[in-house]
Amino acid sequence: MSTLTLTPTKMRQGVWEGLVQQTGSGVPQIRVTHLDVTVPDIDLQETSTAGQWLLQVPIPVSAISEGVQVFVISDGTNDETLGHFTLIAGEVLGDDLRAEVELLRAELDMLKRAFRRHCTETS
């Protein structure tokens, strides 16, 4: 069981940030992977709050591509997953959103018809 918890905070200028809270002592061992490859150059700095560390993960340019990209953050001592973040980009995103909106519209139309039919049958 990990002594670490992760709280995502923001992503800005190609760097994802989160706070790592540690109940143990020493420097937390954090591993970030994308497609089962370790993401290089992560930065972990102790904050002014005891047991709290700022994690900064620079997003590699090679990971920015069309589709869904998932980065997994884990405890390096026992490989327990602490969290993840996702990048979604490209035309795939547009197609997915359009399909979802069309599906929602169809379901809404079906519900409106059923509700109107119910109203006319019960009156």
C-alpha positions in Angstrom: 0.0 0.0 0.0 1.4 3.4 -1.0 2.1 6.2 1.5 1.4 8.7 -1.3 -1.7 10.5 -2.6 -1.8 12.6 -5.7 -4.0 15.7 -6.2 -4.0 17.2 -9.8 -3.7 21.0 -9.9 -3.2 22.3 -13.4 -1.7 21.9 -16.9 0.0 25.0 -18.3 2.5 25.6 -21.1 3.0 21.8 -21.8 3.6 21.0 -18.1 1.1 19.0 -16.0 1.3 19.7 -12.2 0.0 18.0 -9.1 0.6 17.8 -5.4 2.0 14.6 -3.9 1.1 14.1 -0.2 3.3 11.7 1.7 2.6 10.1 5.1 6.1 8.5 5.2 9.5 10.1 5.2 12.2 10.7 2.5 11.8 11.8 -1.1 8.8 10.2 -2.8 9.7 7.9 -5.8 7.4 8.9 -8.6 7.2 7.3 -12.0 5.2 8.7 -15.0 4.7 6.5 -18.0 3.1 7.1 -21.5 2.5 3.9 -23.6 4.5 2.0 -21.0 7.6 4.2 -21.6 8.9 6.3 -18.7 8.4 10.0 -19.2 11.8 11.8 -18.7 12.6 15.0 -16.8 9.8 14.9 -14.2 10.5 17.4 -11.4 9.5 16.8 -7.7 10.1 19.7 -5.3 9.3 19.8 -1.6 6.8 22.6 -0.7 6.7 24.6 2.5 4.0 22.2 3.8 5.5 19.2 5.6 5.0 16.0 3.6 3.9 17.8 0.4 5.7 17.8 -2.9 5.0 19.6 -6.2 5.2 17.2 -9.1 5.8 18.7 -12.6 5.6 16.5 -15.7 6.7 18.1 -19.0 4.7 16.6 -21.8 7.0 15.2 -24.4 6.5 16.6 -27.9 6.4 13.0 -29.2 3.3 12.3 -27.1 1.3 15.1 -28.6 -0.6 13.5 -31.4 -4.1 12.8 -32.7 -6.3 10.7 -30.5 -6.3 10.0 -26.7 -2.9 10.0 -24.9 -2.9 8.7 -21.3 -0.1 9.4 -18.8 0.0 7.2 -15.7 1.5 8.4 -12.5 2.6 5.7 -10.0 4.5 5.2 -6.8 8.0 4.1 -7.9 8.6 1.9 -4.9 5.6 -0.5 -5.4 4.2 0.5 -8.9 0.8 1.4 -7.3 -1.1 3.8 -9.6 -1.6 7.2 -7.9 -3.5 8.9 -10.8 -3.4 9.8 -14.5 -4.0 12.6 -16.9 -5.2 12.5 -20.5 -4.6 14.6 -23.6 -7.2 14.4 -26.4 -6.5 16.1 -29.7 -7.2 16.0 -33.4 -10.0 15.1 -35.7 -10.8 12.0 -33.7 -12.0 14.2 -30.9 -14.3 16.1 -33.3 -15.8 12.9 -34.7 -16.4 11.5 -31.2 -18.1 14.6 -29.9 -20.3 14.9 -33.0 -21.4 11.2 -32.6 -22.2 11.7 -29.0 -24.3 14.8 -29.6 -26.2 13.0 -32.4 -26.8 10.1 -30.0 -28.1 12.5 -27.3 -30.4 14.2 -29.8 -31.8 10.9 -30.9 -32.5 9.8 -27.3 -34.0 13.2 -26.4 -36.3 13.0 -29.5 -37.4 9.5 -28.4 -38.1 10.7 -24.8 -40.1 13.6 -26.1 -42.3 11.3 -28.3 -42.8 8.9 -25.4 -43.7 11.7 -23.1 -46.2 13.2 -25.6 -47.7 9.8 -26.2 -48.1 9.3 -22.4 -49.7 12.7 -22.0 -52.3 12.1 -24.8 -53.1 8.6 -23.5 -53.6 9.7 -19.9 -55.8 12.7 -20.6 
